[in-house]
């Protein structure tokens, strides 16, 4: 029986590092946080995943190979 299988590691994904910057968008009202990418030229935010815990943020960083500190925008 496979009730307690180890989760498969998500493959590393790429993003255009010249055009996009990884950021965390936080709601001023609710405090809800979303990780995604901000286009440098237009300022448009592309959300990728909801951040509910530090483990979610770490999973996002691992998925895209992000080592640098991420800016929080409101």
HELIX and SHEET records of a PDB file:
HELIX    1   1 UNK A   54  UNK A   64  1                                  11    
SHEET    1   A 4 UNK A  45  UNK A  51  0                                        
SHEET    2   A 4 UNK A  33  UNK A  39 -1                                        
SHEET    3   A 4 UNK A  20  UNK A  26 -1                                        
SHEET    4   A 4 UNK A  71  UNK A  73  1                                        
END                                                                             
